[in-house]
Amino acid sequence: MSNYYLALVIVVVALAGVSEAFGQQATEMYIPIGQSPGVSGKSTLLATIESVDPGKRTLTVSGPAGSRKFQLADRTLIWIDRSAQKQRNQTGTLADLQRGRKVEIKPDEGAGQAVAKWIKVQL
């Protein structure tokens, strides 16, 4: 009987962590660059776009640790941070990634190479 309760506690704890992660993902696009609690600067990279290669779907950025290149997968989400203009953030496209713009990038933790899970770009 105690094994049943132990298994139940493990399942509840695991599900609680999953729902929190989905909640963060669902609201992330609305949070301004660098202001996501527990995420910005910890599991994301704040940087400036150096170059974009739409043909190869790559993005090169420079940040505090130097230059870094990211692959843009079909599933990579791009959001436009319009909070400085006092407007709602919106979904963006590859064309919104332009040299000199500030970005926040969340690397895809399961990928073997540097693949961007999502990118927020500031206008």
URZICOR-V273692 format. One record per residue. N is the residue number from 1. RES is the residue in three letters. SS is DSSP state (a for helix, b for strand, c for the rest). D_CENTER is the distance of its C-alpha to the mean C-alpha in whole Angstrom. Layout:
n = [N N]
res = [RES RES]
ss = [SS SS]
d_center = [D_CENTER D_CENTER]
//
This chain:
n = [1 2 3 4 5 6 7 8 9 10 11 12 13 14 15 16 17 18 19 20 21 22 23 24 25 26 27 28 29 30 31 32 33 34 35 36 37 38 39 40 41 42 43 44 45 46 47 48 49 50 51 52 53 54 55 56 57 58 59 60 61 62 63 64 65 66 67 68 69 70 71 72 73 74 75 76 77 78 79 80 81 82 83 84 85 86 87 88 89 90 91 92 93 94 95 96 97 98 99 100 101 102 103 104 105 106 107 108 109 110 111 112 113 114 115 116 117 118 119 120 121 122 123]
res = [MET SER ASN TYR TYR LEU ALA LEU VAL ILE VAL VAL VAL ALA LEU ALA GLY VAL SER GLU ALA PHE GLY GLN GLN ALA THR GLU MET TYR ILE PRO ILE GLY GLN SER PRO GLY VAL SER GLY LYS SER THR LEU LEU ALA THR ILE GLU SER VAL ASP PRO GLY LYS ARG THR LEU THR VAL SER GLY PRO ALA GLY SER ARG LYS PHE GLN LEU ALA ASP ARG THR LEU ILE TRP ILE ASP ARG SER ALA GLN LYS GLN ARG ASN GLN THR GLY THR LEU ALA ASP LEU GLN ARG GLY ARG LYS VAL GLU ILE LYS PRO ASP GLU GLY ALA GLY GLN ALA VAL ALA LYS TRP ILE LYS VAL GLN LEU]
ss = [c a a a a a a a a a a a a a a a a a a a a a a a a a a a a a c c c c c c c c c c c c c b b b b b b b b b b c c c c b b b b b b c c b b b b b b b b b b b b b b b b c a a a c c c c b b c c a a a c c c c c b b b b b b c c c c c c c b b b b b b b b c]
d_center = [43 41 39 38 37 35 33 32 31 28 27 27 25 22 22 21 18 17 17 16 12 13 14 10 9 11 11 8 9 12 11 12 10 11 12 10 13 12 9 9 11 11 8 6 9 10 12 15 15 18 19 17 19 19 22 20 17 15 14 15 14 16 15 18 18 19 18 15 15 12 13 12 13 14 12 9 8 9 9 12 12 16 17 19 21 21 20 18 14 14 13 13 14 15 18 16 14 17 19 19 16 13 10 7 5 3 6 8 11 13 14 17 15 12 10 7 5 4 5 7 11 13 17]
//
